[in-house]
Amino acid sequence: MAGFNGLGPVTMEHYKAAMVLSGAGDALGYRAGSWEFNYSGPKIHQELKELGGLKKIDAMLPHWPVSDDTVLHLATAEALVTKKTGEELLHEVAFCYVKGMNDMTGRAPGNTTISSVCQLRPGQEGGYRVPYNSRGAGCGAAMRSMCIGMRYPKPNQLSSLVFIAVETGRMTHHHPIGFLGSLASALFASYAIQRRPLASWGLGLIQEACPVAKKVIKDSGFAVEENEKEWETFSKKWQEYLDLRGLSNGEGPVVWPSPYGVAERDKAYTSFSLSGWGGSCGHDAPMIALDALLGAGSDWEELMNRAAFHGGDNDSTAAIACCCWGLLYGYKGVPKGNYSKLEYRDRLERCAEQLYALSR
């Protein structure tokens, strides 16, 4: 059944586009580290212009490697397609994260992820869990979880989606802001597949999914008190964003500042953040991704301008946004050079095919 904007049903090609374009957005935002750690959107846009613009970029090695975001998104996906469930699946995800950390040369993994994965002991009782971390609010779980929504895309699979997103998220980012970011990315991918109107995504996150996540934490009996103490910040930040954009009713219309160009977006994204680096935390990486999706519609170049080419944690915001965009629009209007020779394209497509088959 066609959904919003008359979009047709999701096909395997949408799944392939989602996984591959997520990697492309990551590689393009990252630019081998020089753009991820460039804190000025206007400077990035100037350098982009000097390269001849987005259409002129061939995202391929050696100049455009994928970052840790795609390596760990692949790790999550490759665990999911083993068809394992429950604790067996969680041990498999932990194993894939440990394995993935062997492929981090030149990919700039975050310190929280590095230290947490060192604590994982897949195969041992409780070995997929790490202690609560008061500094675990980063976006490292959010950037790798879209494939969870692709595996569990149906409304009646929400409890499975939430459980996997929360438990895999807190393998590295055991703080509500961190692992609820994982939930947001997974949920938004599922909403894209459901053809749910974009204006309703944020409200669905805080009203429908977050309460289920809280029950997952309670039922786990693990670090319940610490998580409940810090629980409200994530939803509070999201409610502020929905109020700002006129989306508190889940319907819109979207309220945009005027002007809302490159410099203004840098300022807005910084205001969403906790750290002063837009997109670097679990709440604001998917928030900026949604902001970009709302503003870009079906225009790939505009999506990249908003999600990838800004002075924040731009490879992570792009990885999330581009995955959802691919699920919505496929490869429509995307220059082939942006993805056709992407590092790990074969692996990304293989995961997409398997995730699609499992989601039917």
NORDABEL-V792029 format. One record per pair of residues at least 12 apart in sequence whose ideal C-beta (glycine too) atoms are under 7 Angstrom apart, sorted by the first residue. I is the first residue (numbers start at 1). J is the second residue. D is the distance in whole Angstrom. If there is no record, write none. Layout:
i=(I | I)
j=(J | J)
d=(D | D)
This chain:
i=(3 | 4 | 4 | 7 | 7 | 10 | 10 | 12 | 12 | 13 | 14 | 14 | 14 | 15 | 15 | 15 | 15 | 16 | 16 | 17 | 17 | 17 | 18 | 18 | 18 | 18 | 18 | 19 | 19 | 19 | 19 | 20 | 20 | 20 | 20 | 20 | 21 | 21 | 21 | 21 | 21 | 21 | 22 | 22 | 22 | 22 | 22 | 22 | 22 | 23 | 23 | 23 | 23 | 23 | 24 | 24 | 24 | 24 | 24 | 25 | 25 | 25 | 25 | 25 | 25 | 26 | 26 | 26 | 26 | 26 | 26 | 26 | 27 | 27 | 27 | 27 | 27 | 27 | 28 | 28 | 28 | 28 | 28 | 28 | 28 | 29 | 29 | 29 | 29 | 30 | 30 | 31 | 32 | 32 | 32 | 32 | 33 | 35 | 36 | 36 | 36 | 36 | 36 | 38 | 39 | 40 | 41 | 41 | 41 | 41 | 41 | 41 | 41 | 42 | 42 | 44 | 44 | 45 | 45 | 48 | 54 | 54 | 54 | 54 | 55 | 57 | 57 | 58 | 58 | 59 | 59 | 59 | 59 | 60 | 60 | 61 | 65 | 65 | 65 | 66 | 66 | 67 | 67 | 67 | 68 | 68 | 68 | 68 | 69 | 69 | 69 | 69 | 69 | 70 | 70 | 71 | 71 | 71 | 71 | 72 | 72 | 72 | 73 | 73 | 73 | 73 | 73 | 74 | 74 | 74 | 74 | 75 | 75 | 75 | 75 | 76 | 76 | 76 | 76 | 76 | 76 | 77 | 77 | 77 | 78 | 78 | 79 | 79 | 79 | 80 | 80 | 80 | 80 | 81 | 81 | 81 | 81 | 90 | 90 | 90 | 91 | 91 | 91 | 91 | 93 | 93 | 93 | 94 | 94 | 94 | 94 | 94 | 95 | 97 | 97 | 97 | 98 | 98 | 98 | 101 | 110 | 110 | 112 | 112 | 112 | 112 | 112 | 112 | 112 | 113 | 113 | 116 | 116 | 116 | 117 | 120 | 128 | 129 | 130 | 130 | 131 | 132 | 132 | 132 | 132 | 133 | 133 | 134 | 136 | 136 | 136 | 136 | 137 | 137 | 137 | 137 | 137 | 137 | 138 | 138 | 138 | 138 | 138 | 139 | 139 | 139 | 139 | 139 | 139 | 139 | 139 | 140 | 140 | 141 | 141 | 141 | 141 | 141 | 141 | 141 | 141 | 142 | 142 | 142 | 142 | 142 | 142 | 142 | 142 | 142 | 143 | 143 | 143 | 143 | 145 | 145 | 145 | 145 | 145 | 145 | 146 | 146 | 146 | 146 | 146 | 146 | 147 | 147 | 148 | 148 | 148 | 148 | 149 | 149 | 149 | 149 | 149 | 149 | 150 | 150 | 150 | 150 | 151 | 151 | 151 | 152 | 153 | 153 | 153 | 153 | 155 | 158 | 158 | 159 | 161 | 161 | 161 | 162 | 162 | 162 | 162 | 162 | 163 | 165 | 165 | 165 | 166 | 166 | 166 | 166 | 166 | 166 | 168 | 169 | 169 | 173 | 174 | 175 | 176 | 176 | 176 | 176 | 176 | 177 | 177 | 177 | 177 | 177 | 178 | 179 | 180 | 180 | 180 | 180 | 181 | 181 | 181 | 181 | 183 | 183 | 184 | 184 | 185 | 185 | 187 | 187 | 187 | 188 | 188 | 188 | 188 | 189 | 189 | 189 | 191 | 192 | 192 | 192 | 193 | 198 | 198 | 199 | 199 | 199 | 199 | 199 | 200 | 201 | 202 | 202 | 202 | 202 | 202 | 203 | 203 | 203 | 205 | 206 | 206 | 206 | 210 | 214 | 234 | 237 | 238 | 238 | 241 | 241 | 254 | 265 | 265 | 266 | 266 | 269 | 269 | 269 | 272 | 272 | 272 | 277 | 277 | 278 | 278 | 278 | 279 | 279 | 279 | 279 | 279 | 280 | 280 | 285 | 285 | 285 | 285 | 286 | 288 | 288 | 288 | 289 | 289 | 289 | 289 | 289 | 291 | 292 | 292 | 292 | 293 | 293 | 293 | 298 | 298 | 300 | 300 | 303 | 303 | 304 | 307 | 307)
j=(195 | 195 | 197 | 195 | 328 | 193 | 327 | 353 | 356 | 330 | 326 | 327 | 330 | 150 | 352 | 355 | 356 | 349 | 352 | 326 | 330 | 331 | 150 | 323 | 326 | 327 | 352 | 348 | 349 | 351 | 352 | 339 | 342 | 345 | 348 | 349 | 322 | 323 | 325 | 326 | 334 | 339 | 70 | 73 | 146 | 319 | 322 | 323 | 326 | 66 | 70 | 342 | 344 | 348 | 59 | 322 | 338 | 339 | 342 | 307 | 308 | 318 | 319 | 321 | 322 | 66 | 67 | 69 | 70 | 315 | 318 | 319 | 59 | 64 | 65 | 66 | 342 | 343 | 57 | 59 | 64 | 304 | 308 | 318 | 338 | 308 | 314 | 315 | 318 | 67 | 315 | 64 | 63 | 64 | 65 | 106 | 108 | 314 | 67 | 108 | 313 | 314 | 315 | 311 | 311 | 311 | 262 | 263 | 265 | 266 | 309 | 310 | 311 | 262 | 263 | 309 | 311 | 262 | 309 | 309 | 301 | 304 | 335 | 338 | 335 | 337 | 338 | 337 | 341 | 337 | 338 | 339 | 342 | 341 | 342 | 343 | 106 | 107 | 343 | 343 | 344 | 107 | 108 | 315 | 104 | 107 | 108 | 109 | 143 | 144 | 315 | 316 | 319 | 319 | 344 | 100 | 103 | 104 | 107 | 97 | 100 | 144 | 143 | 144 | 146 | 147 | 319 | 344 | 347 | 348 | 351 | 96 | 97 | 99 | 100 | 93 | 144 | 145 | 147 | 148 | 168 | 147 | 351 | 355 | 96 | 351 | 92 | 93 | 96 | 147 | 148 | 151 | 355 | 351 | 354 | 355 | 358 | 128 | 167 | 168 | 122 | 123 | 127 | 128 | 128 | 168 | 171 | 120 | 122 | 127 | 128 | 171 | 122 | 117 | 120 | 171 | 117 | 120 | 122 | 117 | 138 | 140 | 133 | 135 | 136 | 138 | 140 | 172 | 173 | 140 | 172 | 130 | 171 | 172 | 172 | 171 | 171 | 222 | 171 | 174 | 174 | 174 | 223 | 226 | 227 | 174 | 175 | 175 | 173 | 174 | 175 | 178 | 175 | 177 | 178 | 274 | 281 | 282 | 173 | 178 | 280 | 281 | 282 | 181 | 279 | 280 | 281 | 282 | 285 | 313 | 316 | 172 | 173 | 169 | 172 | 173 | 178 | 179 | 181 | 182 | 282 | 181 | 182 | 184 | 185 | 282 | 285 | 286 | 316 | 320 | 285 | 316 | 319 | 320 | 165 | 168 | 169 | 182 | 185 | 186 | 185 | 186 | 189 | 320 | 323 | 324 | 351 | 355 | 161 | 164 | 165 | 186 | 161 | 186 | 187 | 188 | 189 | 190 | 189 | 193 | 355 | 359 | 355 | 358 | 359 | 190 | 190 | 193 | 194 | 359 | 194 | 209 | 212 | 212 | 186 | 187 | 190 | 183 | 209 | 212 | 213 | 216 | 216 | 182 | 183 | 186 | 179 | 182 | 183 | 213 | 216 | 217 | 182 | 182 | 183 | 282 | 223 | 230 | 227 | 230 | 231 | 233 | 234 | 233 | 234 | 281 | 282 | 283 | 282 | 282 | 210 | 213 | 234 | 282 | 282 | 283 | 285 | 286 | 209 | 213 | 205 | 286 | 286 | 320 | 204 | 205 | 209 | 201 | 286 | 290 | 324 | 323 | 324 | 327 | 204 | 324 | 327 | 328 | 327 | 293 | 294 | 247 | 250 | 251 | 252 | 254 | 250 | 290 | 238 | 241 | 242 | 247 | 290 | 242 | 247 | 250 | 238 | 235 | 238 | 239 | 235 | 231 | 283 | 283 | 283 | 287 | 272 | 287 | 294 | 306 | 310 | 310 | 311 | 288 | 310 | 312 | 284 | 287 | 288 | 312 | 313 | 310 | 312 | 313 | 312 | 313 | 314 | 316 | 317 | 312 | 313 | 313 | 316 | 317 | 320 | 320 | 307 | 312 | 317 | 307 | 317 | 320 | 321 | 324 | 306 | 306 | 307 | 321 | 321 | 324 | 325 | 329 | 332 | 333 | 334 | 321 | 325 | 318 | 321 | 322)
d=(2 | 6 | 4 | 5 | 6 | 5 | 6 | 6 | 5 | 5 | 6 | 5 | 5 | 6 | 4 | 6 | 4 | 5 | 4 | 4 | 5 | 5 | 7 | 5 | 4 | 5 | 7 | 4 | 7 | 6 | 4 | 5 | 6 | 6 | 5 | 6 | 4 | 7 | 6 | 4 | 7 | 6 | 7 | 6 | 6 | 5 | 5 | 4 | 7 | 5 | 4 | 5 | 6 | 5 | 5 | 6 | 5 | 4 | 5 | 7 | 6 | 3 | 5 | 7 | 3 | 5 | 5 | 5 | 5 | 5 | 6 | 4 | 5 | 5 | 6 | 5 | 6 | 7 | 7 | 6 | 7 | 7 | 5 | 7 | 7 | 4 | 4 | 4 | 4 | 4 | 4 | 7 | 6 | 7 | 6 | 7 | 6 | 6 | 7 | 7 | 7 | 6 | 5 | 7 | 4 | 5 | 4 | 7 | 6 | 4 | 6 | 4 | 4 | 5 | 6 | 5 | 7 | 5 | 6 | 6 | 5 | 6 | 7 | 7 | 5 | 6 | 6 | 4 | 6 | 7 | 5 | 6 | 5 | 4 | 7 | 5 | 6 | 7 | 6 | 5 | 6 | 5 | 6 | 5 | 6 | 4 | 6 | 4 | 4 | 6 | 6 | 6 | 5 | 7 | 7 | 5 | 5 | 7 | 6 | 7 | 5 | 4 | 7 | 4 | 7 | 6 | 7 | 6 | 6 | 7 | 7 | 4 | 5 | 7 | 4 | 6 | 5 | 6 | 5 | 7 | 6 | 4 | 4 | 6 | 6 | 6 | 4 | 4 | 4 | 6 | 7 | 5 | 7 | 6 | 4 | 6 | 7 | 4 | 6 | 7 | 5 | 6 | 7 | 5 | 7 | 5 | 7 | 5 | 4 | 6 | 4 | 6 | 4 | 5 | 6 | 6 | 6 | 6 | 6 | 5 | 6 | 5 | 7 | 7 | 6 | 5 | 6 | 6 | 6 | 4 | 5 | 5 | 7 | 4 | 6 | 6 | 6 | 6 | 6 | 6 | 7 | 5 | 4 | 4 | 7 | 5 | 6 | 7 | 4 | 5 | 4 | 5 | 5 | 4 | 5 | 7 | 5 | 6 | 6 | 6 | 6 | 6 | 7 | 6 | 6 | 6 | 6 | 6 | 4 | 6 | 5 | 6 | 6 | 4 | 6 | 4 | 5 | 6 | 6 | 4 | 6 | 3 | 6 | 6 | 5 | 5 | 5 | 6 | 7 | 7 | 6 | 4 | 5 | 6 | 5 | 7 | 7 | 4 | 4 | 5 | 5 | 6 | 4 | 6 | 4 | 7 | 7 | 6 | 6 | 5 | 5 | 4 | 6 | 4 | 6 | 7 | 3 | 4 | 5 | 7 | 5 | 6 | 5 | 6 | 6 | 7 | 5 | 4 | 7 | 5 | 7 | 7 | 6 | 6 | 6 | 7 | 6 | 6 | 6 | 4 | 5 | 6 | 5 | 5 | 4 | 4 | 5 | 7 | 6 | 5 | 5 | 7 | 7 | 3 | 7 | 6 | 7 | 6 | 6 | 5 | 5 | 7 | 5 | 6 | 5 | 6 | 4 | 5 | 4 | 7 | 7 | 6 | 5 | 6 | 2 | 6 | 6 | 6 | 6 | 6 | 5 | 4 | 5 | 5 | 7 | 6 | 5 | 6 | 6 | 7 | 5 | 6 | 6 | 6 | 7 | 5 | 4 | 5 | 6 | 6 | 5 | 5 | 6 | 6 | 4 | 7 | 4 | 6 | 6 | 7 | 5 | 6 | 6 | 6 | 7 | 4 | 6 | 5 | 5 | 6 | 6 | 7 | 5 | 5 | 6 | 7 | 6 | 5 | 5 | 6 | 6 | 6 | 5 | 5 | 6 | 5 | 4 | 5 | 7 | 6 | 6 | 7 | 3 | 7 | 4 | 4 | 7 | 6 | 4 | 7 | 4 | 7 | 5 | 5 | 6 | 6 | 7 | 7 | 4 | 6 | 5 | 4 | 4 | 7 | 7 | 4 | 4 | 5 | 6 | 6 | 6 | 5 | 6 | 5 | 5 | 6 | 6 | 7 | 4 | 7)
